[in-house]
Amino acid sequence: MASLLSFSLPKPNIIKASSSTSTATTTLLTPEALDEKFGRKGIKFLESNNVPFVELTVRNGSSLRLQIPNAHVTSYKPKVYWKDDGFEEILHTVPAGGADSSKAKGGIGLVLNDASDKGSKGSLLSDSDWTVKDADNDAIDALQVELSCTAGTLDISYVVSLYPLSIATAVIVKNNGRRDVTLTSAILSHLNFKKRGGTAINGLKGCSYCKHPPLSSPFELLSPSEAMKSESSGWFGSDNEEKPGVWTEQDVSITILKDKVSRVYAAPPSERLKAIYNTPPSKYETLDQGRELSFRFIKLGFEDIYLSSPGSLSEKFGKGYFICTGPASMLVPVVIKPGEKWRGAQVIEHDNL
């Protein structure tokens, strides 16, 4: 299995080199076949509505579900309270309607979009089928599954790891072609919150941000146009309406996210031309004041942080409230030269116990 390389992820690092290349990515159609080849203690391959998925469960009972065909994490239930049944689903995932049950929205989704020119902004993964490349465990306190797929000249690996107090998702993209490949990318997580007024984020004070649409994604709950649409907060709207392209500095430690926002926190592209400039923090926290839970987001390899809240549009997607956030490289695309690799990762961790 491909390692997470230079990323400083929670120990132990259990990923090891795969002993096979051509056979490692062989498509296995049934959960039984996947279980026979890749099943480990704490790693179970199953099927629901004809969609194969893998379920990881560590010793303390924290678990996640990963759909294999589209590399979509649809459930993450960490143990967050000391009591025996103290587990909470923190991902906001909306099941697909109709006959195609593989098109669930929300959850944690990997976004890789073509940014080579103005006419090609589509997802590089929409027509790609992921397969299981490897899996491993370490005394069921650390579990990892690696998926792989190809998109044109790109070989893509996606490593999903589960630990007692954290989940990590890492992507490795290798360009096997003869030309540069230009990508915009993100790992976007949709998180549940108990109450709209109790939804907040901490750790971005002093960081520059501007109103910006999310990257288009097969997992999106709000489309880029919906996310950017203004939502009036009173009879005459709001005098503090954010304008696209206008940069503002976060001036408070904790931001309440009950209103509709769609932002990118980053160093403005013009600032990046300077020898020294302020970058967004490598970590920040989401705060669920209704459930008294907090989660740290850690980014590696990405330049930006995307953050949005749906405001009243959350009512379209069931009870409760949610936000969408995660590391991204969206303002300045990543250029991968022939033969080179690009790596990015996200870690969500907590100490709620």
FIGU-226194 format. One record per atom (N, C-alpha, C): residue in one letter; y negated, z negated, x negated. Coordinates in pm, whole numbers, plus 32768, in hexadecimal, padded with zeros to 4 digits. Each point is the difference from the previous one (the first is absolute). Layout:
N
AYZX/...
This chain:
353
M807780007FAC/M7F8980008054/M7F8480007FA8/A7F9A8049802C/A7F8480047FB3/A7FC07F778000/S7FCE7FD87F8E/S7FC17F7C7FF8/S7F7380068036/L7FC77F8B8018/L7F757FF98028/L7FA480057F87/L803C80147F8C/L7FBA801E7F85/L7F967F987FE0/S7F83802A7FED/S7F9C7FA47FCD/S7FC67FA3806A/F80288011807E/F7FC87FAB8068/F80317F717FF0/S7FA67FA1800A/S80237F737FF5/S80237FCB808A/L8079801C802C/L802E7FD68083/L804A7F7C7FF4/P80187FBD8073/P80457F807FFB/P8086800B7FB9/K801F7F9D7FAC/K807E7FFE7FB8/K806C7FC78059/P8080801D7FE9/P8034804F7F91/P7FF98094801B/N7FF4804E7F98/N80008092800B/N809080307FF9/I803780248070/I808F801D8006/I802080947FFD/I7F9980558000/I801980908000/I8039802A7F7A/K806880508006/K803F80307F86/K800C80978005/A8015803D7F8E/A800A80917FFA/A807C802F804A/S7FF1806F804A/S807280378048/S805D80487F9F/S80807FF18014/S8060803F7FA7/S8020808E8028/S7FC7802A806E/S801C80878030/S7F7D80428027/T7FF980837FF0/T7F8980488028/T801E805B8076/S805C805D7FF1/S801A805F806B/S80417FBF8079/T80527F9B7FEB/T80457FC38071/T7FB07F908040/A7F9B7FCF7FBA/A7FB77F8C8033/A7FB28021807E/T7FD5807E800D/T7FAE80258072/T804E804C8069/T80847FFB7FFB/T805280438064/T7FE57FC5808A/T7FE780568062/T7FE67FD28086/T807F7FC7803D/L7FF97F84802E/L80707FBF8043/L7FD67FEB8091/L804D8038805D/L7FD3800A808A/L801D7F858053/T80617FB07FDE/T80267F918056/T7FE17F7B7FBE/P7FE37F9A8051/P7FEA7F7B7FC8/P80797FCC7FB4/E80788023802F/E80797FD47FBD/E800880387F72/A7FDE80807FF1/A8003803E7F7C/A7F947FC57FA5/L7F897FE8803A/L7F967FC27FB2/L80267F727FD6/D803E7FB7805B/D80277F777FE2/D806A7FFA7F93/E805D80608005/E806A80027F9C/E7FC9801B7F74/K7F9B80577FF8/K7FCB80267F7D/K7F947FA17FCE/F7FA87FD2805C/F7F8B7FB57FD6/F7FF87F728037/G805C7FDA8058/G7FF97F7C803C/G80107F917F99/R7FB17F99800E/R80067F897FAB/R7FEF7F86805B/K80177F8A7FCA/K7FE47F88804C/K7F6A7FFA801D/G7FDE7FF8807F/G7F7580028029/G7FCB808A8020/I804D806A7FE4/I7FD58089801B/I80668040805E/K7FD580228078/K805980358066/K7FC88080803B/F805280688006/F7FD880808039/F803180088090/L7FA580288059/L801D8001808F/L7FC5807F803E/E800D80098084/E7FC980748047/E7FD17FD38089/S7F8F8035802B/S7FCA7FE38084/S7FC580808039/N803080288077/N7FD2807C8040/N800C80777FA1/N807280047FBA/N8020806E7FA4/N7FA580057F85/V7FB87F967FE5/V7FAA7FF97F89/V803B7F9C7F9F/P802C802A7F89/P80357FA17F9E/P7F917FAB7FC3/F801D7F807FEC/F7F9F7FA97FBF/F804C7F997FAD/V7FB77FBE7FA8/V803B7F977FAE/V7FB67F7F801F/E804C7F94800C/E7FC87F7C8018/E80187FA87F87/L7F977FC67FCB/L80097FA57F8E/L7FE67F728031/T80527FA17FD3/T7FF07F748026/T801A7FA87F87/V7F9D7FB37FD5/V80107FA67F8D/V80307F77802E/R80197FAA7FA1/R80417F80801A/R7FB77FAA8067/N7F7A7FFE7FFD/N7FB87FA9805D/N7FF2803D808B/G803980778015/G7FFF80408083/G7F9480688013/S7FA1800C7FA4/S7F9B8069800A/S804480887FFE/S7FCE805E8050/S80458080800D/S7F9C80718015/L8030807A7FE8/L7FB38078801F/L805E806D802D/R7FC880628047/R804A80778029/R7FB7807C7FCE/L804B805A7FC5/L7FCA807B7FC6/L804A8077803A/Q7FBB8055804B/Q803C807C8030/Q801080607F8B/I807880397FF3/I801D80527F8B/I7FC4808C8006/P800B804A8070/P7FD2808B7FFE/P7F6D80127FE0/N7FAB7F9D8024/N7F70800F7FE9/N7FC47F8E7FAC/A80557FAE7FC3/A7FD27F947FA7/A7F9A7FA68043/H80197FDC807D/H7FA27FB48051/H80317F70800F/V7FB37F9F7FCE/V80217F748014/V7FCE7FD8808A/T805C7FE5805C/T7FDA7FE5808A/T80017F6B8023/S80387FAC7FA8/S80047F71801D/S7FFD7FB17F7E/Y7FB27F948000/Y80027F9F7F93/Y7FEF7F76803E/K806A7FB07FF8/K80017F7A803A/K80147F997F91/P7F957FD47FC1/P800E7F987F9A/P800C7F76803F/K803C7FA47FB8/K7FFE7F75802A/K7F797FC77FD9/V7FB67FD28065/V7F767FD27FE6/V7FEA7F70802D/Y80627FC58043/Y7FF67F748027/Y807A7FB67FCB/W7FF37F7C7FEC/W806B7FB27FC2/W807A7FF2805B/K7FEF800A8085/K80717FEB805B/K806580727FF5/D807A7FE68030/D806F805E7FEF/D7FE38089803C/D7FBE80048072/D7FE380808041/D7F70802D7FE6/G7FC97FD97F8E/G7F74801C7FE3/G7FE480897FCA/F802B80688047/F7FEA808A7FD6/F7F9C8043805D/E7FAF80587FCB/E7F9F80498051/E800480947FDA/E7FFE80578065/E7FF080907FE8/E7F6D80197FE2/I7FE1802E7F89/I7F7380147FDE/I7FD58092800A/L805F805E8010/L7FDA808C800B/L7FED80288091/H7F9A804F8019/H7FE780378085/H803C808D8003/T8072800C803F/T804780808008/T801280248092/V7FD880798025/V800C80308089/V807480628007/P80687FE28050/P8073805B8008/P7FD880898032/A804A80647FD6/A7FE48089802B/A802780118091/G7FB680548043/G80228021808A/G8055807E8004/G80438014806F/G805180798010/G80827FF97FB3/A803980777FE5/A808480077FC3/A7FFF7FE97F6A/D7F8F80177FBE/D7FFB7FF47F6E/D7FDB7F727FDA/S80637FAE7FE3/S7FE77F737FE0/S7FDD7FEC7F6E/S7FFB806A7FB1/S7FDF7FF27F72/S7F6A80077FE9/K7FB080128068/K7F7080127FF2/K7FB37F828024/A80337F8C7FDB/A7FB77F848017/A7F7D80037FB3/K7F9D7FBA8035/K7F7C7FFB7FC2/K7FE57F737FCB/G7F9F7FF67FA6/G7FDC7F7F7FC9/G805A7FD97F8C/G80257F7F7FF8/G80547FD27F93/G7FBD80147F79/I805280167F99/I7FCF80217F7A/I8029808F7FE3/G7F9F80577FE7/G801C808C7FE8/G7FC480327F7E/L804C80517FB8/L7FD080427F87/L7FB880808028/V7F8980157FC8/V7FB08078801D/V7FEA804C7F7E/L802C807D7FFD/L7FE4805B7F90/L7FD08083803C/N7F81801E7FEE/N7FC68078803B/N7FCF80607F94/D800C8081801D/D7FD480697FA6/D7F6880078002/A7FC27FF27F8D/A7F6E80077FF5/A7FD6806A7F9C/S805280677FF1/S7FE580667F99/S7F8880578022/D7FE580128081/D7F89804A8028/D7FDC7FD7808E/K7F8D802D802E/K7FCE7FD68083/K8059802F8072/G804D80657FEA/G80548036806C/G80897FC28008/S80257FA67FA6/S80877FC78002/S7FF97F697FF4/K7FF97FBF8073/K7FF47F6F8004/K80787FBE8042/G8069804C8019/G80707FCB804C/G805A7FA67FAE/S80567FB88049/S805F7FA77FC0/S8069804E7FB2/L801D7FD37F87/L806A803D7FB1/L80897FCD802A/L80047F9A8054/L807F7FC18023/L802F801F808E/S7FB0804A804E/S80228015808C/S8084804C8012/D802180587FA3/D807D804D800B/D80697FD37F9C/S7FEA7F8F7FC0/S805E7FD07F9B/S80637F9D803C/D807E800D7FDA/D80677FA3802A/D80247FA57F8A/W7FF07F7F8015/W801F7FA07F97/W80957FE17FFF/T80337FE77F89/T808B7FD67FF1/T80047F827FA9/V806C7FB5800D/V80117F877FB1/V802D80277F74/K7FB67FD37F9D/K8024801F7F76/K804C7F8D7FBE/D7FD97F838020/D80437F8E7FC5/D7FD97F83804B/A80497F947FE8/A7FE37F7D8039/A80387F967FA2/D7FC37F8B7FFF/D80317F947FAB/D7FCF7F7B8035/N80407F937FD1/N7FD77F7A802A/N80107F9F7F8C/D7FC67F8C8011/D800E7F977F9C/D800E7F7C804C/A807C7FD68017/A801F7F808041/A7FB97FF38086/I7FEC80718045/I7FBC800E8082/I7F797FB98007/D7FC27FE97F8D/D7F757FD37FFD/D7FA380717FD8/A803780737FDD/A7FB280777FDF/A8054807A8023/L7FCC8051805A/L80498076802F/L7FA7807A7FF3/Q803B80727FD7/Q7FB2807A7FF2/Q80518079802A/V7FBB805D8042/V803B80808027/V7FA2806D7FD1/E803780687FC4/E7FAF80717FD3/E8023807C8051/L7F9A803E803C/L800F807F8046/L7FC1806E7FAA/S802D807B8017/S7FC680707FB6/S7FF6807A8059/C7FA380587FDE/C7FF2807F8046/C7FB580607FA5/T7FFE807D8026/T7FB280657FB8/T7F9B803D805F/A7F8D80257FCB/A7F988044804C/A7FC4806A7FA5/G802B807D8012/G7FD5806A7FA6/G80327FE57F74/T7FA47FF67FA1/T80257FE77F74/T80047F6B7FDF/L7FEF7FAB8064/L7FF97F707FE7/L80857FBC801C/D80297FA97FA5/D806D7FA28018/D7FC27F79801E/I80267FC58071/I7FBF7F85802E/I806A7F938011/S7FE77F8D7FC4/S80547F8A8013/S7FAE7F948044/Y80417FB8805C/Y7FBE7F95804A/Y805A7F867FFB/V7FD37F967FBF/V80507F887FEC/V7FC97F928059/V80557FCB8057/V7FDB7F94805B/V804C7F837FD6/S7FB77F947FE7/S803A7F857FCC/S7FDF7F8B805B/L80617FA78011/L7FEC7F898052/L80237F837FAF/Y7FA77F9E8008/Y80127F807FBE/Y7FE97F928069/P80217F827FE2/P7FEE7F978064/P7F727FF48037/L7F9B801A7FAC/L7F757FEF802B/L7FAC807F7FF3/S804080737FF3/S7FB080797FEF/S8053807D801B/I7FB5806D8013/I803A8086800D/I7FAE805C7FA6/A8043805B7FB9/A7FBB805F7FA8/A802C808E8021/T7FA3805B8000/T801D808E8014/T7FBE804D7F8F/A804D80527FBA/A7FCE80487F8A/A802880928008/V7FA480597FDB/V801B808F8001/V7FEF80397F74/I8059805B7FDA/I7FF980467F81/I80088096801F/V7F9B804B7FD7/V7FFA808F801B/V8000804C7F7B/K8060805A7FEF/K800880517F87/K7FE780938023/N7FA9803E7FB2/N7FE0808E8012/N805A80547FA6/N805D8048803C/N805A80587FB5/N7FD080907FFB/G7F8A801A8036/G7FCE80888003/G7FB280257F83/R7FC080728006/R7FB280337F8F/R7F6A7FF28015/R7FD97FCE8074/R7F727FF0801E/R7FE37F6F8025/D7F807FDB7FEF/D7FD67F7B802B/D80167FF18096/V80217F86802A/V800A7FDE808D/V7F977F96801F/T7FB58014806B/T7F947FA58026/T80247FBB8083/L80007F7B8000/L802D7FB28073/L7F987F99802A/T7FF77FE98082/T7FC97F838033/T80767FAE8031/S7FF77F7D7FF5/S80787FAE8019/S7FD97F758031/A80617FBD803E/A7FEC7F76802D/A80877FC78028/I80077F7C8002/I806D7FB88041/I7FBC7FAA8069/L800C8027807F/L7FB47FC2806C/L805A7FA58053/S7FD47F858014/S804B7F9C804B/S7FB47FDB807F/H80497FFE806F/H7FC67FD68080/H80347F74801D/L7FA57F9E8005/L80257F74800C/L7FDD7FC78089/N805F7FB08035/N7FEA7FBA807E/N7FA37F897FEE/F7FAE7FE48066/F7FB07F878006/F80077FC9808D/K7FF87F7C800C/K80107FC08082/K7F888019805A/K7F877FF37FC7/K7F87800C8051/K7F9C805C7FBB/R7FBC80508051/R7F9C805B7FCA/R7F927FB57FB6/G7FD07F90803A/G7F947FB57FC3/G802B7FB07F87/G80827FF17FEB/G80327FB37F8E/G803680567F8F/T7FD8807F7FFF/T802E805E7F9A/T7F95800E7F95/A80257FE87F82/A7F9B80017F96/A803D802C7F7D/I7FA8801A7FA1/I802980277F79/I7FA97FB57F9C/N803A7FDB7F8F/N7FBC7FB07F9C/N8017803C7F76/G7F9C7FF47FA8/G801280297F76/G7FB9807F7FD9/L7FB0803A8059/L7FBB807D7FE2/L7F6A7FEE7FED/K7FD07F837FF6/K7F717FE87FED/K7FD180417F7E/G7F8E80458009/G7FC780437F8C/G8034808D7FEA/C8060802B8052/C803B80857FF1/C7FB280668052/S7FEE80777FCB/S7FBC806C8048/S805F803F8065/Y7FC980278074/Y805180448065/Y7FA88060804E/C8041805E8040/C7FBA8059805D/C805F80268071/K7FC68029806E/K8050802E8071/K804A807E7FD8/H80838005801C/H804F80727FD2/H807E800A8056/P802C807A8021/P807A800E804F/P807B7FE27FAB/P806E7FD78040/P807D7FEF7FB6/P803980887FDC/L805B80027FA0/L804A807A7FE5/L805B801E8076/S800B807E8024/S805A8027806C/S808F7FE37FD8/S804E7FC9805E/S80867FD37FDF/S805B800E8079/P8081801D7FEC/P805E80028070/P80127F788042/F7FD67F937FBD/F80147F7A8034/F7F837FC78043/E7F94804B8002/E7F817FCA802C/E80047FD58093/L7FBD7F91801E/L7FEA7FD7808A/L7F7C80398032/L7F997FF97FAD/L7F8180408020/L7FEF80797FA7/S7FE18072803B/S7FE780777FB1/S7F7C7FEE7FB5/P7FE780527F98/P7F807FF57FB9/P7F87800A805D/S800580588064/S7F8E800C805B/S7FF37F86805A/E806F7FC8802F/E7FFB7F878052/E7FCA7F8A7FB0/A802E7FF57F82/A7FD37F917FAC/A7F6B80057FE6/M7FC780787FFA/M7F72800F7FE1/M7FA67FFD807B/K803A80098076/K7FAF80028079/K7FBC7F7A8016/S7F808003801C/S7FB47F858012/S802B7FB98080/E7FF77F7B7FFB/E801E7FAE8075/E7F8A7FA48018/S7FBE80108070/S7F887FB3801C/S80227F6D8013/S7FAE7FAA7FC8/S80157F70800E/S7F9C7FC18062/G7FB580538046/G7F9E7FCB805F/G7FC680708054/W7F9E7FDF8055/W7FC480628059/W7FC180747FB4/F7FC67FE37F8F/F7FBA80687FB6/F8042801D7F7A/G80807FDC7FF5/G804680187F83/G7FD97F987F99/S8020801D7F84/S7FE67FA07F94/S7F9D80397F9D/D7F9F7FAD7FDA/D7F9F802B7F9B/D804080047F76/N80757FC27FF4/N80427FF87F7D/N807180667FF4/E7FFA806A804D/E806880677FFC/E800A803B7F73/E807880017FC9/E801580367F7A/E7FFB80988004/K7FC580397F99/K7FF280917FF7/K805B80357F92/P8048806D801A/P8056803B7F98/P7FAE80257F85/G80367FE17F8B/G7FBF80257F83/G7F977F9E7FD0/V7FDF7F9A8050/V7F9D7F9C7FD9/V804A7F867FC9/W7FE57FE17F82/W80487F937FBE/W7FB97F7B8015/T80517F9A8019/T7FCF7F788018/T80527FA07FAB/E7FC67F927FD9/E804A7F9B7FB4/E802B7F8F805E/Q807F7FDE7FFA/Q80347F928051/Q7FBA7F7F7FD6/D7FBC7FBF8060/D7FAE7F8D7FDC/D80367F7B8033/V80747FFF803E/V803E7F84802F/V808E7FF87FCB/S80307F867FF3/S80897FED7FCC/S806980278065/I7FEB7FDA807E/I80618019806A/I7FC0805A8069/T80428070801F/T7FCF80608062/T80597FFB807B/I7FC67FE18075/I804B8002807D/I800D8091802F/L807980258028/L801D808D801F/L801C80158094/K7FB37FBE8057/K801580138090/K7FC480848031/D7F9E80357FB5/D7FC0807E8026/D804580757FBB/K7FE28076802F/K803F80797FCC/K7FBD80287F7C/V804F80097F95/V7FCD802C7F80/V8065805F7FC0/S7FD180547FA8/S805480567FAD/S7FB780137F7C/R80327FBD7F98/R7FB77FF97F82/R805A801D7F89/V7FC0802F7F96/V804080047F7E/V7FAE7FA77FA2/Y80447FA17FC1/Y7FC37FAA7F9B/Y8021803C7F77/A7F9B80227FB4/A801880487F84/A7F8080077FAE/A800D802B7F86/A7F8C80287FB2/A7FD6808A802F/P7F8380168026/P7FD48085802A/P802180677F93/P802A80798027/P802480657F9B/P7F9380187F99/S7F807FF78027/S7F9480157FA0/S7FFC7F927F97/E80257F868028/E80037F907FA2/E806E80107F98/R806B80458026/R8073800C7FA6/R7FE3805B7F88/L7F8E80448005/L7FD880547F8F/L7FC27FAD7F90/K7FDF7F838020/K7FC37FA87F9C/K806A7FC07FA9/A7FD87FD37F8C/A805E7FC07FA3/A80337F7B8037/I7FA87FB78048/I80257F7E8038/I7FD67FFE8092/Y805A7FD98059/Y7FDF7FF5808E/Y805D7F998040/N7FD57FCF8073/N804E7F9B8048/N806F80428052/T80787FCF7FF0/T80728033804B/T80267F9C806D/P8045802C8069/P802E7FA18066/P80687FA17FC6/P80107F8C803A/P80607F9F7FCA/P808F8033800B/S80577FCB7FAE/S808D80278004/S804B7FB9806E/K7FC37F96803A/K80437FB9806D/K7F997FCB8063/Y802C7FF1807C/Y7FAF7FC8806C/Y805E7FC78068/E7FCA7FB78062/E80547FBB8061/E7FDE8027808F/T8067800A8054/T7FEC80098090/T80157F75803A/L7FB07FDD8065/L80047F7C803D/L801B800D8095/D806E7FC6802D/D80207FF9808E/D7FE47F71802C/Q7F887FE98033/Q7FD87F788022/Q80497FCB807B/G8032805A8054/G804C7FD58075/G80867FC47FDC/R804280387F9B/R80827FCC7FD4/R7FF67FB17F7F/E7F867FF47FCD/E7FE67FB87F83/E805680367F8E/L7FFF80857FF3/L804D80457F98/L7FA280557FAB/S801D800A7F81/S7FB580597FA7/S8061804C7FA8/F7FD9807B7FDC/F805380547FAA/F7FA780427F98/R802E7FFD7F83/R7FB880407F92/R8032808F7FEE/F7FA2805B7FF4/F801F808C7FE1/F7FDB80187F6E/I805D80357FB3/I7FE9801E7F73/I801480967FEC/K7FA080427FC2/K800B808F7FE8/K8012801C7F6C/L805080657FE2/L8017802C7F76/L800280987FFD/G7FB2803B7FA8/G7FFF80917FF1/G7FA38049805E/F7FCB7FBD8064/F7FA2803B8060/F7F727FD47FDF/E7F9D80548024/E7F747FE37FE2/E7FB67FC08075/D802C8019807C/D7FB47FD98075/D804F7F9E8057/I7FBB7FC48060/I803F7FAE8068/I7FD180368087/Y805F80218058/Y7FDA802B8087/Y80117F8C8060/L7FA47FF68061/L80057F948062/L7FC980328085/S804B7FE8806B/S7FCB80218085/S80327F9C8066/S7FB27FEF8069/S80297FB48075/S7FDD8052807C/P80517FF8806A/P7FF1805C8071/P7F9F7FD4806B/G7FCD7F837FFB/G7FAA7FD2806C/G804B80018085/S7FBE802E8069/S804080018084/S80708068800C/L8005805F7FA2/L806C80648006/L80897FC47FE5/S80047F837FCF/S80807FC07FE8/S80517FF38080/E7FBD7FFF8072/E80447FF18080/E805C8075801E/K7FEA80707FBE/K805880758013/K808A7FEA7FC5/F800E7F9C7FA7/F807A7FF17FB1/F80467F7A8018/G7FF37FCA8077/G80487F878021/G7FAC7F837FF0/K80427F8E8011/K7FBC7F807FFA/K7FDC7FDC7F70/G7FA77F9E7FF6/G7FD77FD37F7C/G7F9B805E7FC1/Y7FED7FF27F7E/Y7F9C804D7FB7/Y803D802B7F7C/F7FC580617FBE/F8035802D7F80/F7F8F803A7FAC/I801A800A7F7F/I7FA8804A7FA6/I8056805E7FAD/C7FC0805F7FC0/C8043805A7FA2/C7FBB7FF07F79/T804E7FE57F98/T7FC47FED7F7C/T806580217F94/G7FCD80167F88/G8059801A7F90/G7FB980487F8F/P8041800A7F8D/P7FC680467F8D/P800080968016/A7F9D80427FC8/A7FF380918015/A7FB9803F7F89/S801680807FEF/S7FAF80557FA7/S7FD480748057/M7F8E7FEE8044/M7FD5805F8064/M7F7880407FE1/L7FA77FB97FBD/L7F7D80387FE2/L800580607F8B/V804D7FDD7F9A/V801480567F8B/V8095801C7FF6/P802D80788020/P8090801D7FFE/P803D7FED7F77/V80807FE68000/V804E7FF27F85/V8030808A7FD6/V7FEE80217F81/V8030807F7FCA/V80787FE37FA6/I8072803E8021/I807A7FEF7FB1/I801B80827FB6/K7FFE7FFA7F7E/K801680777FAE/K809580217FF6/P8022807B7FDD/P808D80267FF3/P804C7FA27FA3/G80727FD1802F/G80557FA87FB1/G7FD87F6E8003/E7F8F7FDF8040/E7FD17F768002/E80287FB88081/K7FF37F7B7FFD/K801F7FAD8073/K7F847FB08029/W7FF97FE18080/W7F9B7FA38032/W80477F92804D/R7FCE7F847FF2/R80417F8E803F/R7F997FAC804B/G80297FCE8073/G7FAC7FA5804C/G80587F9D8049/A7FCA7F89801C/A80517F9B8042/A7FA97FA08050/Q803F7FC08060/Q7FC37F978050/Q80607F8B8009/V7FCB7F877FF4/V804D7F868015/V7FBC7FAF806D/I804C7FD28062/I7FCE7FA28065/I804A7F7E7FE9/E7FB67F957FE2/E80407F807FE5/E7FBB7F90804C/H80457F8E800B/H7FC57F90804A/H80347F7C7FC7/D7FBA7F958023/D802E7F797FE1/D7FEB7FA7807A/N802380368076/N7FEC7FB8807D/N80627F8D8013/L807180017FBB/L80637F958011/L7FCA7F797FD2/
